[in-house]
Amino acid sequence: MTTQTYMVPAISCGHCTATIERELKLVAGLQQVKAELATRQVTVEVENEAVLSAVEQTLIEIGYPAV
Ligand SMILES: [Cu+2]
């Protein structure tokens, strides 16, 4: 199990965090996700590191790329 925190500057309101959480929950191997408006951070817990690339790709696809 791996935990990773991303900075996602495009987060600007509660809809953003809800969208990110909803979409990342669809990624196979993702166990937990928390998107925070105040810090513009997305923290994920995944089964293994390989899942992180799918998480990063999904963030790009939905318009919230990690920096
Ligand atoms: Cu928003």
N, CA, C, O and the ligand as a Tripos MOL2 file, in Angstrom:
@<TRIPOS>MOLECULE
protein
  269   267    68     0     0
PROTEIN
NO_CHARGES

@<TRIPOS>ATOM
      1 N           0.8480   -1.2050    0.0000 N.3       1 MET1
      2 CA          0.0000    0.0000    0.0000 C.3       1 MET1
      3 C           0.8800    1.2510    0.0000 C.2       1 MET1
      4 O           1.8540    1.3430    0.7470 O.2       1 MET1
      5 N           0.5200    2.1950   -0.8430 N.am      2 THR2
      6 CA          1.3030    3.4150   -1.0040 C.3       2 THR2
      7 C           0.3970    4.6240   -0.8640 C.2       2 THR2
      8 O          -0.7260    4.6240   -1.3680 O.2       2 THR2
      9 N           0.8760    5.6490   -0.1850 N.am      3 THR3
     10 CA          0.1440    6.9070   -0.0810 C.3       3 THR3
     11 C           0.9220    7.9870   -0.8050 C.2       3 THR3
     12 O           2.1440    8.0840   -0.6870 O.2       3 THR3
     13 N           0.1810    8.8090   -1.5670 N.am      4 GLN4
     14 CA          0.8370    9.8750   -2.3270 C.3       4 GLN4
     15 C          -0.0310   11.1270   -2.2500 C.2       4 GLN4
     16 O          -1.2560   11.0520   -2.3410 O.2       4 GLN4
     17 N           0.6160   12.2750   -2.0820 N.am      5 THR5
     18 CA         -0.1040   13.5470   -2.0880 C.3       5 THR5
     19 C           0.3240   14.3630   -3.2970 C.2       5 THR5
     20 O           1.5130   14.5020   -3.5810 O.2       5 THR5
     21 N          -0.6730   14.9050   -4.0110 N.am      6 TYR6
     22 CA         -0.4120   15.7210   -5.1940 C.3       6 TYR6
     23 C          -0.8770   17.1460   -4.9460 C.2       6 TYR6
     24 O          -1.8660   17.3760   -4.2500 O.2       6 TYR6
     25 N          -0.1570   18.0940   -5.5200 N.am      7 MET7
     26 CA         -0.6140   19.4790   -5.5890 C.3       7 MET7
     27 C          -1.4150   19.6340   -6.8740 C.2       7 MET7
     28 O          -0.9330   19.3160   -7.9610 O.2       7 MET7
     29 N          -2.6500   20.1270   -6.7370 N.am      8 VAL8
     30 CA         -3.5090   20.3070   -7.9080 C.3       8 VAL8
     31 C          -4.0380   21.7460   -7.8970 C.2       8 VAL8
     32 O          -5.0880   22.0210   -7.3180 O.2       8 VAL8
     33 N          -3.3020   22.6590   -8.5410 N.am      9 PRO9
     34 CA         -3.6440   24.0870   -8.4640 C.3       9 PRO9
     35 C          -5.0020   24.4340   -9.0550 C.2       9 PRO9
     36 O          -5.5740   25.4680   -8.7080 O.2       9 PRO9
     37 N          -5.5360   23.5870   -9.9470 N.am     10 ALA10
     38 CA         -6.8170   23.8980  -10.5920 C.3      10 ALA10
     39 C          -8.0080   23.7390   -9.6520 C.2      10 ALA10
     40 O          -9.1230   24.1200  -10.0090 O.2      10 ALA10
     41 N          -7.8000   23.1940   -8.4770 N.am     11 ILE11
     42 CA         -8.9090   23.0780   -7.5130 C.3      11 ILE11
     43 C          -9.3130   24.4770   -7.0610 C.2      11 ILE11
     44 O          -8.4970   25.2200   -6.5150 O.2      11 ILE11
     45 N         -10.5850   24.8340   -7.2920 N.am     12 SER12
     46 CA        -11.0250   26.1810   -6.9030 C.3      12 SER12
     47 C         -12.3220   26.2010   -6.1160 C.2      12 SER12
     48 O         -12.7030   27.2510   -5.5990 O.2      12 SER12
     49 N         -13.0170   25.0640   -6.0090 N.am     13 CYS13
     50 CA        -14.2450   25.0520   -5.2150 C.3      13 CYS13
     51 C         -14.6080   23.6120   -4.8630 C.2      13 CYS13
     52 O         -13.9240   22.6660   -5.2530 O.2      13 CYS13
     53 N         -15.6860   23.4730   -4.1270 N.am     14 GLY14
     54 CA        -16.1130   22.1550   -3.6670 C.3      14 GLY14
     55 C         -16.5410   21.2300   -4.7930 C.2      14 GLY14
     56 O         -16.4900   20.0080   -4.6520 O.2      14 GLY14
     57 N         -16.9660   21.8140   -5.9180 N.am     15 HIS15
     58 CA        -17.3070   20.9540   -7.0490 C.3      15 HIS15
     59 C         -16.0630   20.2660   -7.5970 C.2      15 HIS15
     60 O         -16.1010   19.1030   -7.9980 O.2      15 HIS15
     61 N         -14.9740   21.0010   -7.6040 N.am     16 CYS16
     62 CA        -13.7080   20.4270   -8.0800 C.3      16 CYS16
     63 C         -13.3270   19.2170   -7.2270 C.2      16 CYS16
     64 O         -13.0110   18.1510   -7.7570 O.2      16 CYS16
     65 N         -13.3590   19.3840   -5.9190 N.am     17 THR17
     66 CA        -12.9420   18.2780   -5.0600 C.3      17 THR17
     67 C         -13.8960   17.0910   -5.2170 C.2      17 THR17
     68 O         -13.4580   15.9410   -5.1970 O.2      17 THR17
     69 N         -15.1890   17.3610   -5.3710 N.am     18 ALA18
     70 CA        -16.1580   16.2730   -5.5480 C.3      18 ALA18
     71 C         -15.9110   15.5260   -6.8550 C.2      18 ALA18
     72 O         -15.9860   14.2980   -6.9010 O.2      18 ALA18
     73 N         -15.6160   16.2780   -7.9190 N.am     19 THR19
     74 CA        -15.3430   15.6590   -9.2230 C.3      19 THR19
     75 C         -14.0930   14.7900   -9.1510 C.2      19 THR19
     76 O         -14.0870   13.6570   -9.6310 O.2      19 THR19
     77 N         -13.0560   15.3190   -8.5580 N.am     20 ILE20
     78 CA        -11.7950   14.5740   -8.4540 C.3      20 ILE20
     79 C         -12.0050   13.2850   -7.6640 C.2      20 ILE20
     80 O         -11.5540   12.2180   -8.0790 O.2      20 ILE20
     81 N         -12.6820   13.3840   -6.5420 N.am     21 GLU21
     82 CA        -12.9010   12.1800   -5.7280 C.3      21 GLU21
     83 C         -13.7500   11.1600   -6.4790 C.2      21 GLU21
     84 O         -13.4660    9.9620   -6.4490 O.2      21 GLU21
     85 N         -14.7890   11.6380   -7.1500 N.am     22 ARG22
     86 CA        -15.6770   10.7240   -7.8860 C.3      22 ARG22
     87 C         -14.9140    9.9980   -8.9970 C.2      22 ARG22
     88 O         -15.0440    8.7840   -9.1540 O.2      22 ARG22
     89 N         -14.1210   10.7450   -9.7620 N.am     23 GLU23
     90 CA        -13.4240   10.1510  -10.9080 C.3      23 GLU23
     91 C         -12.2780    9.2440  -10.4680 C.2      23 GLU23
     92 O         -12.0550    8.1920  -11.0670 O.2      23 GLU23
     93 N         -11.5540    9.6420   -9.4310 N.am     24 LEU24
     94 CA        -10.4260    8.8120   -9.0050 C.3      24 LEU24
     95 C         -10.8920    7.5040   -8.3770 C.2      24 LEU24
     96 O         -10.1790    6.5000   -8.4110 O.2      24 LEU24
     97 N         -12.0970    7.5220   -7.8020 N.am     25 LYS25
     98 CA        -12.6220    6.2860   -7.2140 C.3      25 LYS25
     99 C         -12.8380    5.2020   -8.2750 C.2      25 LYS25
    100 O         -12.9580    4.0220   -7.9450 O.2      25 LYS25
    101 N         -12.8880    5.6070   -9.5520 N.am     26 LEU26
    102 CA        -13.0900    4.6440  -10.6390 C.3      26 LEU26
    103 C         -11.7820    3.9790  -11.0670 C.2      26 LEU26
    104 O         -11.8010    3.0130  -11.8310 O.2      26 LEU26
    105 N         -10.6500    4.4860  -10.5840 N.am     27 VAL27
    106 CA         -9.3580    3.9250  -10.9680 C.3      27 VAL27
    107 C          -9.1430    2.5910  -10.2370 C.2      27 VAL27
    108 O          -9.2350    2.5190   -9.0120 O.2      27 VAL27
    109 N          -8.8560    1.5420  -11.0130 N.am     28 ALA28
    110 CA         -8.6310    0.2240  -10.4210 C.3      28 ALA28
    111 C          -7.3980    0.2630   -9.5300 C.2      28 ALA28
    112 O          -6.3440    0.7570   -9.9300 O.2      28 ALA28
    113 N          -7.5420   -0.2610   -8.3230 N.am     29 GLY29
    114 CA         -6.4130   -0.3170   -7.4000 C.3      29 GLY29
    115 C          -6.3460    0.8580   -6.4430 C.2      29 GLY29
    116 O          -5.5140    0.8800   -5.5360 O.2      29 GLY29
    117 N          -7.2380    1.8530   -6.6470 N.am     30 LEU30
    118 CA         -7.2880    2.9730   -5.7110 C.3      30 LEU30
    119 C          -8.1050    2.5740   -4.4900 C.2      30 LEU30
    120 O          -9.2050    2.0340   -4.6140 O.2      30 LEU30
    121 N          -7.5620    2.8420   -3.3210 N.am     31 GLN31
    122 CA         -8.2570    2.4410   -2.0990 C.3      31 GLN31
    123 C          -8.9120    3.6050   -1.3830 C.2      31 GLN31
    124 O         -10.0210    3.4750   -0.8670 O.2      31 GLN31
    125 N          -8.2320    4.7450   -1.3480 N.am     32 GLN32
    126 CA         -8.8270    5.9160   -0.7160 C.3      32 GLN32
    127 C          -8.3930    7.1540   -1.4730 C.2      32 GLN32
    128 O          -7.2990    7.2080   -2.0350 O.2      32 GLN32
    129 N          -9.2860    8.1680   -1.4800 N.am     33 VAL33
    130 CA         -8.9170    9.4510   -2.0770 C.3      33 VAL33
    131 C          -9.5270   10.5610   -1.2410 C.2      33 VAL33
    132 O         -10.6670   10.4580   -0.7900 O.2      33 VAL33
    133 N          -8.7520   11.6340   -1.0370 N.am     34 LYS34
    134 CA         -9.2450   12.8080   -0.3380 C.3      34 LYS34
    135 C          -8.7280   14.0380   -1.0670 C.2      34 LYS34
    136 O          -7.5170   14.2380   -1.1700 O.2      34 LYS34
    137 N          -9.6420   14.8680   -1.5760 N.am     35 ALA35
    138 CA         -9.2710   16.1170   -2.2210 C.3      35 ALA35
    139 C          -9.6470   17.2660   -1.2960 C.2      35 ALA35
    140 O         -10.7740   17.3360   -0.8050 O.2      35 ALA35
    141 N          -8.6940   18.1660   -1.0600 N.am     36 GLU36
    142 CA         -8.9120   19.2560   -0.1180 C.3      36 GLU36
    143 C          -8.8720   20.6050   -0.8150 C.2      36 GLU36
    144 O          -7.9140   20.9380   -1.5120 O.2      36 GLU36
    145 N          -9.9310   21.3680   -0.6120 N.am     37 LEU37
    146 CA        -10.0280   22.6960   -1.2210 C.3      37 LEU37
    147 C          -8.9980   23.6570   -0.6240 C.2      37 LEU37
    148 O          -8.3220   24.3690   -1.3660 O.2      37 LEU37
    149 N          -8.8730   23.6860    0.6870 N.am     38 ALA38
    150 CA         -8.0280   24.6880    1.3490 C.3      38 ALA38
    151 C          -6.5620   24.5810    0.9330 C.2      38 ALA38
    152 O          -5.8800   25.5900    0.7560 O.2      38 ALA38
    153 N          -6.0940   23.3570    0.7810 N.am     39 THR39
    154 CA         -4.6750   23.1530    0.4690 C.3      39 THR39
    155 C          -4.4450   22.8740   -1.0080 C.2      39 THR39
    156 O          -3.3030   22.8840   -1.4670 O.2      39 THR39
    157 N          -5.5160   22.6250   -1.7580 N.am     40 ARG40
    158 CA         -5.4260   22.2070   -3.1680 C.3      40 ARG40
    159 C          -4.5600   20.9570   -3.3060 C.2      40 ARG40
    160 O          -3.7570   20.8260   -4.2290 O.2      40 ARG40
    161 N          -4.7480   20.0660   -2.3770 N.am     41 GLN41
    162 CA         -4.0070   18.8150   -2.4070 C.3      41 GLN41
    163 C          -4.9590   17.6410   -2.5600 C.2      41 GLN41
    164 O          -6.0790   17.6460   -2.0490 O.2      41 GLN41
    165 N          -4.4780   16.6390   -3.2780 N.am     42 VAL42
    166 CA         -5.2080   15.3870   -3.4380 C.3      42 VAL42
    167 C          -4.3280   14.2750   -2.8780 C.2      42 VAL42
    168 O          -3.1990   14.0750   -3.3270 O.2      42 VAL42
    169 N          -4.8560   13.5600   -1.8970 N.am     43 THR43
    170 CA         -4.1070   12.4600   -1.3020 C.3      43 THR43
    171 C          -4.7940   11.1550   -1.6710 C.2      43 THR43
    172 O          -6.0030   10.9990   -1.4990 O.2      43 THR43
    173 N          -3.9960   10.2180   -2.1840 N.am     44 VAL44
    174 CA         -4.5430    8.9190   -2.5730 C.3      44 VAL44
    175 C          -3.7950    7.8030   -1.8520 C.2      44 VAL44
    176 O          -2.6080    7.9010   -1.5420 O.2      44 VAL44
    177 N          -4.5360    6.7600   -1.6070 N.am     45 GLU45
    178 CA         -3.9560    5.5290   -1.0800 C.3      45 GLU45
    179 C          -4.2220    4.4710   -2.1420 C.2      45 GLU45
    180 O          -5.3670    4.2450   -2.5330 O.2      45 GLU45
    181 N          -3.1420    3.8140   -2.6120 N.am     46 VAL46
    182 CA         -3.2720    2.8600   -3.7160 C.3      46 VAL46
    183 C          -2.6450    1.5250   -3.3370 C.2      46 VAL46
    184 O          -1.8260    1.4380   -2.4220 O.2      46 VAL46
    185 N          -3.0510    0.4880   -4.0670 N.am     47 GLU47
    186 CA         -2.5450   -0.8590   -3.7860 C.3      47 GLU47
    187 C          -1.0500   -0.9790   -4.0280 C.2      47 GLU47
    188 O          -0.3360   -1.6320   -3.2670 O.2      47 GLU47
    189 N          -0.5830   -0.3400   -5.0990 N.am     48 ASN48
    190 CA          0.8460   -0.3730   -5.4130 C.3      48 ASN48
    191 C           1.1930    0.8320   -6.2750 C.2      48 ASN48
    192 O           0.3090    1.5300   -6.7700 O.2      48 ASN48
    193 N           2.4700    1.0640   -6.4470 N.am     49 GLU49
    194 CA          2.9110    2.2930   -7.1080 C.3      49 GLU49
    195 C           2.4620    2.3880   -8.5560 C.2      49 GLU49
    196 O           2.3300    3.4870   -9.0940 O.2      49 GLU49
    197 N           2.2290    1.2630   -9.1830 N.am     50 ALA50
    198 CA          1.8060    1.2900  -10.5870 C.3      50 ALA50
    199 C           0.4730    2.0190  -10.7570 C.2      50 ALA50
    200 O           0.2030    2.5880  -11.8150 O.2      50 ALA50
    201 N          -0.3470    1.9990   -9.7260 N.am     51 VAL51
    202 CA         -1.6550    2.6520   -9.8030 C.3      51 VAL51
    203 C          -1.5000    4.1660   -9.8730 C.2      51 VAL51
    204 O          -2.3830    4.8610  -10.3750 O.2      51 VAL51
    205 N          -0.3820    4.6750   -9.3700 N.am     52 LEU52
    206 CA         -0.1940    6.1300   -9.3480 C.3      52 LEU52
    207 C          -0.1830    6.7310  -10.7470 C.2      52 LEU52
    208 O          -0.6710    7.8430  -10.9510 O.2      52 LEU52
    209 N           0.3770    5.9960  -11.7170 N.am     53 SER53
    210 CA          0.3900    6.5600  -13.0700 C.3      53 SER53
    211 C          -1.0250    6.6600  -13.6300 C.2      53 SER53
    212 O          -1.3300    7.5860  -14.3820 O.2      53 SER53
    213 N          -1.8920    5.7120  -13.2710 N.am     54 ALA54
    214 CA         -3.3010    5.7930  -13.7020 C.3      54 ALA54
    215 C          -4.0010    6.9660  -13.0140 C.2      54 ALA54
    216 O          -4.8310    7.6430  -13.6210 O.2      54 ALA54
    217 N          -3.6660    7.1970  -11.7610 N.am     55 VAL55
    218 CA         -4.2350    8.3350  -11.0350 C.3      55 VAL55
    219 C          -3.8030    9.6400  -11.7070 C.2      55 VAL55
    220 O          -4.6230   10.5300  -11.9330 O.2      55 VAL55
    221 N          -2.5140    9.7450  -12.0230 N.am     56 GLU56
    222 CA         -1.9990   10.9690  -12.6360 C.3      56 GLU56
    223 C          -2.6170   11.1960  -14.0140 C.2      56 GLU56
    224 O          -2.9480   12.3250  -14.3760 O.2      56 GLU56
    225 N          -2.7700   10.1100  -14.7790 N.am     57 GLN57
    226 CA         -3.3730   10.2100  -16.1000 C.3      57 GLN57
    227 C          -4.8280   10.6450  -16.0000 C.2      57 GLN57
    228 O          -5.2890   11.4610  -16.7990 O.2      57 GLN57
    229 N          -5.5470   10.1120  -15.0350 N.am     58 THR58
    230 CA         -6.9550   10.4870  -14.8530 C.3      58 THR58
    231 C          -7.0660   11.9630  -14.4810 C.2      58 THR58
    232 O          -7.9450   12.6610  -14.9870 O.2      58 THR58
    233 N          -6.1990   12.4410  -13.6160 N.am     59 LEU59
    234 CA         -6.2250   13.8600  -13.2400 C.3      59 LEU59
    235 C          -6.0340   14.7500  -14.4690 C.2      59 LEU59
    236 O          -6.6860   15.7860  -14.6000 O.2      59 LEU59
    237 N          -5.1500   14.3460  -15.3540 N.am     60 ILE60
    238 CA         -4.9360   15.1110  -16.5900 C.3      60 ILE60
    239 C          -6.2070   15.0890  -17.4410 C.2      60 ILE60
    240 O          -6.6460   16.1220  -17.9460 O.2      60 ILE60
    241 N          -6.7850   13.9060  -17.5920 N.am     61 GLU61
    242 CA         -7.9530   13.7410  -18.4660 C.3      61 GLU61
    243 C          -9.1530   14.5480  -17.9810 C.2      61 GLU61
    244 O          -9.9330   15.0310  -18.8010 O.2      61 GLU61
    245 N          -9.3160   14.7020  -16.6830 N.am     62 ILE62
    246 CA        -10.4880   15.4290  -16.1740 C.3      62 ILE62
    247 C         -10.1820   16.9150  -15.9450 C.2      62 ILE62
    248 O         -11.0200   17.6560  -15.4300 O.2      62 ILE62
    249 N          -8.9820   17.3380  -16.3310 N.am     63 GLY63
    250 CA         -8.6720   18.7730  -16.2840 C.3      63 GLY63
    251 C          -8.0900   19.2700  -14.9870 C.2      63 GLY63
    252 O          -8.0810   20.4720  -14.7250 O.2      63 GLY63
    253 N          -7.6010   18.3500  -14.1680 N.am     64 TYR64
    254 CA         -6.9750   18.7570  -12.9020 C.3      64 TYR64
    255 C          -5.5810   18.1340  -12.7810 C.2      64 TYR64
    256 O          -5.3440   17.2980  -11.9090 O.2      64 TYR64
    257 N          -4.6690   18.5420  -13.6540 N.am     65 PRO65
    258 CA         -3.3370   17.9300  -13.6140 C.3      65 PRO65
    259 C          -2.5980   18.2480  -12.3140 C.2      65 PRO65
    260 O          -2.7020   19.3480  -11.7700 O.2      65 PRO65
    261 N          -1.8570   17.2650  -11.8410 N.am     66 ALA66
    262 CA         -0.9940   17.4630  -10.6760 C.3      66 ALA66
    263 C           0.2890   18.1340  -11.1320 C.2      66 ALA66
    264 O           0.7430   17.9190  -12.2560 O.2      66 ALA66
    265 N           0.8750   18.9450  -10.2620 N.am     67 VAL67
    266 CA          2.1500   19.6020  -10.6040 C.3      67 VAL67
    267 C           3.2760   18.9970   -9.7710 C.2      67 VAL67
    268 O           4.4290   19.4060   -9.9030 O.2      67 VAL67
    269 CU        -14.5260   23.9730   -8.6340 Cu       68 CU68
@<TRIPOS>BOND
     1     1     2 1
     2     2     3 1
     3     3     4 2
     4     3     5 am
     5     5     6 1
     6     6     7 1
     7     7     8 2
     8     7     9 am
     9     9    10 1
    10    10    11 1
    11    11    12 2
    12    11    13 am
    13    13    14 1
    14    14    15 1
    15    15    16 2
    16    15    17 am
    17    17    18 1
    18    18    19 1
    19    19    20 2
    20    19    21 am
    21    21    22 1
    22    22    23 1
    23    23    24 2
    24    23    25 am
    25    25    26 1
    26    26    27 1
    27    27    28 2
    28    27    29 am
    29    29    30 1
    30    30    31 1
    31    31    32 2
    32    31    33 am
    33    33    34 1
    34    34    35 1
    35    35    36 2
    36    35    37 am
    37    37    38 1
    38    38    39 1
    39    39    40 2
    40    39    41 am
    41    41    42 1
    42    42    43 1
    43    43    44 2
    44    43    45 am
    45    45    46 1
    46    46    47 1
    47    47    48 2
    48    47    49 am
    49    49    50 1
    50    50    51 1
    51    51    52 2
    52    51    53 am
    53    53    54 1
    54    54    55 1
    55    55    56 2
    56    55    57 am
    57    57    58 1
    58    58    59 1
    59    59    60 2
    60    59    61 am
    61    61    62 1
    62    62    63 1
    63    63    64 2
    64    63    65 am
    65    65    66 1
    66    66    67 1
    67    67    68 2
    68    67    69 am
    69    69    70 1
    70    70    71 1
    71    71    72 2
    72    71    73 am
    73    73    74 1
    74    74    75 1
    75    75    76 2
    76    75    77 am
    77    77    78 1
    78    78    79 1
    79    79    80 2
    80    79    81 am
    81    81    82 1
    82    82    83 1
    83    83    84 2
    84    83    85 am
    85    85    86 1
    86    86    87 1
    87    87    88 2
    88    87    89 am
    89    89    90 1
    90    90    91 1
    91    91    92 2
    92    91    93 am
    93    93    94 1
    94    94    95 1
    95    95    96 2
    96    95    97 am
    97    97    98 1
    98    98    99 1
    99    99   100 2
   100    99   101 am
   101   101   102 1
   102   102   103 1
   103   103   104 2
   104   103   105 am
   105   105   106 1
   106   106   107 1
   107   107   108 2
   108   107   109 am
   109   109   110 1
   110   110   111 1
   111   111   112 2
   112   111   113 am
   113   113   114 1
   114   114   115 1
   115   115   116 2
   116   115   117 am
   117   117   118 1
   118   118   119 1
   119   119   120 2
   120   119   121 am
   121   121   122 1
   122   122   123 1
   123   123   124 2
   124   123   125 am
   125   125   126 1
   126   126   127 1
   127   127   128 2
   128   127   129 am
   129   129   130 1
   130   130   131 1
   131   131   132 2
   132   131   133 am
   133   133   134 1
   134   134   135 1
   135   135   136 2
   136   135   137 am
   137   137   138 1
   138   138   139 1
   139   139   140 2
   140   139   141 am
   141   141   142 1
   142   142   143 1
   143   143   144 2
   144   143   145 am
   145   145   146 1
   146   146   147 1
   147   147   148 2
   148   147   149 am
   149   149   150 1
   150   150   151 1
   151   151   152 2
   152   151   153 am
   153   153   154 1
   154   154   155 1
   155   155   156 2
   156   155   157 am
   157   157   158 1
   158   158   159 1
   159   159   160 2
   160   159   161 am
   161   161   162 1
   162   162   163 1
   163   163   164 2
   164   163   165 am
   165   165   166 1
   166   166   167 1
   167   167   168 2
   168   167   169 am
   169   169   170 1
   170   170   171 1
   171   171   172 2
   172   171   173 am
   173   173   174 1
   174   174   175 1
   175   175   176 2
   176   175   177 am
   177   177   178 1
   178   178   179 1
   179   179   180 2
   180   179   181 am
   181   181   182 1
   182   182   183 1
   183   183   184 2
   184   183   185 am
   185   185   186 1
   186   186   187 1
   187   187   188 2
   188   187   189 am
   189   189   190 1
   190   190   191 1
   191   191   192 2
   192   191   193 am
   193   193   194 1
   194   194   195 1
   195   195   196 2
   196   195   197 am
   197   197   198 1
   198   198   199 1
   199   199   200 2
   200   199   201 am
   201   201   202 1
   202   202   203 1
   203   203   204 2
   204   203   205 am
   205   205   206 1
   206   206   207 1
   207   207   208 2
   208   207   209 am
   209   209   210 1
   210   210   211 1
   211   211   212 2
   212   211   213 am
   213   213   214 1
   214   214   215 1
   215   215   216 2
   216   215   217 am
   217   217   218 1
   218   218   219 1
   219   219   220 2
   220   219   221 am
   221   221   222 1
   222   222   223 1
   223   223   224 2
   224   223   225 am
   225   225   226 1
   226   226   227 1
   227   227   228 2
   228   227   229 am
   229   229   230 1
   230   230   231 1
   231   231   232 2
   232   231   233 am
   233   233   234 1
   234   234   235 1
   235   235   236 2
   236   235   237 am
   237   237   238 1
   238   238   239 1
   239   239   240 2
   240   239   241 am
   241   241   242 1
   242   242   243 1
   243   243   244 2
   244   243   245 am
   245   245   246 1
   246   246   247 1
   247   247   248 2
   248   247   249 am
   249   249   250 1
   250   250   251 1
   251   251   252 2
   252   251   253 am
   253   253   254 1
   254   254   255 1
   255   255   256 2
   256   255   257 am
   257   257   258 1
   258   258   259 1
   259   259   260 2
   260   259   261 am
   261   261   262 1
   262   262   263 1
   263   263   264 2
   264   263   265 am
   265   265   266 1
   266   266   267 1
   267   267   268 2
@<TRIPOS>SUBSTRUCTURE
     1 MET1         2 RESIDUE 1 A MET
     2 THR2         6 RESIDUE 1 A THR
     3 THR3        10 RESIDUE 1 A THR
     4 GLN4        14 RESIDUE 1 A GLN
     5 THR5        18 RESIDUE 1 A THR
     6 TYR6        22 RESIDUE 1 A TYR
     7 MET7        26 RESIDUE 1 A MET
     8 VAL8        30 RESIDUE 1 A VAL
     9 PRO9        34 RESIDUE 1 A PRO
    10 ALA10       38 RESIDUE 1 A ALA
    11 ILE11       42 RESIDUE 1 A ILE
    12 SER12       46 RESIDUE 1 A SER
    13 CYS13       50 RESIDUE 1 A CYS
    14 GLY14       54 RESIDUE 1 A GLY
    15 HIS15       58 RESIDUE 1 A HIS
    16 CYS16       62 RESIDUE 1 A CYS
    17 THR17       66 RESIDUE 1 A THR
    18 ALA18       70 RESIDUE 1 A ALA
    19 THR19       74 RESIDUE 1 A THR
    20 ILE20       78 RESIDUE 1 A ILE
    21 GLU21       82 RESIDUE 1 A GLU
    22 ARG22       86 RESIDUE 1 A ARG
    23 GLU23       90 RESIDUE 1 A GLU
    24 LEU24       94 RESIDUE 1 A LEU
    25 LYS25       98 RESIDUE 1 A LYS
    26 LEU26      102 RESIDUE 1 A LEU
    27 VAL27      106 RESIDUE 1 A VAL
    28 ALA28      110 RESIDUE 1 A ALA
    29 GLY29      114 RESIDUE 1 A GLY
    30 LEU30      118 RESIDUE 1 A LEU
    31 GLN31      122 RESIDUE 1 A GLN
    32 GLN32      126 RESIDUE 1 A GLN
    33 VAL33      130 RESIDUE 1 A VAL
    34 LYS34      134 RESIDUE 1 A LYS
    35 ALA35      138 RESIDUE 1 A ALA
    36 GLU36      142 RESIDUE 1 A GLU
    37 LEU37      146 RESIDUE 1 A LEU
    38 ALA38      150 RESIDUE 1 A ALA
    39 THR39      154 RESIDUE 1 A THR
    40 ARG40      158 RESIDUE 1 A ARG
    41 GLN41      162 RESIDUE 1 A GLN
    42 VAL42      166 RESIDUE 1 A VAL
    43 THR43      170 RESIDUE 1 A THR
    44 VAL44      174 RESIDUE 1 A VAL
    45 GLU45      178 RESIDUE 1 A GLU
    46 VAL46      182 RESIDUE 1 A VAL
    47 GLU47      186 RESIDUE 1 A GLU
    48 ASN48      190 RESIDUE 1 A ASN
    49 GLU49      194 RESIDUE 1 A GLU
    50 ALA50      198 RESIDUE 1 A ALA
    51 VAL51      202 RESIDUE 1 A VAL
    52 LEU52      206 RESIDUE 1 A LEU
    53 SER53      210 RESIDUE 1 A SER
    54 ALA54      214 RESIDUE 1 A ALA
    55 VAL55      218 RESIDUE 1 A VAL
    56 GLU56      222 RESIDUE 1 A GLU
    57 GLN57      226 RESIDUE 1 A GLN
    58 THR58      230 RESIDUE 1 A THR
    59 LEU59      234 RESIDUE 1 A LEU
    60 ILE60      238 RESIDUE 1 A ILE
    61 GLU61      242 RESIDUE 1 A GLU
    62 ILE62      246 RESIDUE 1 A ILE
    63 GLY63      250 RESIDUE 1 A GLY
    64 TYR64      254 RESIDUE 1 A TYR
    65 PRO65      258 RESIDUE 1 A PRO
    66 ALA66      262 RESIDUE 1 A ALA
    67 VAL67      266 RESIDUE 1 A VAL
    68 CU68       269 GROUP 0 **** ****
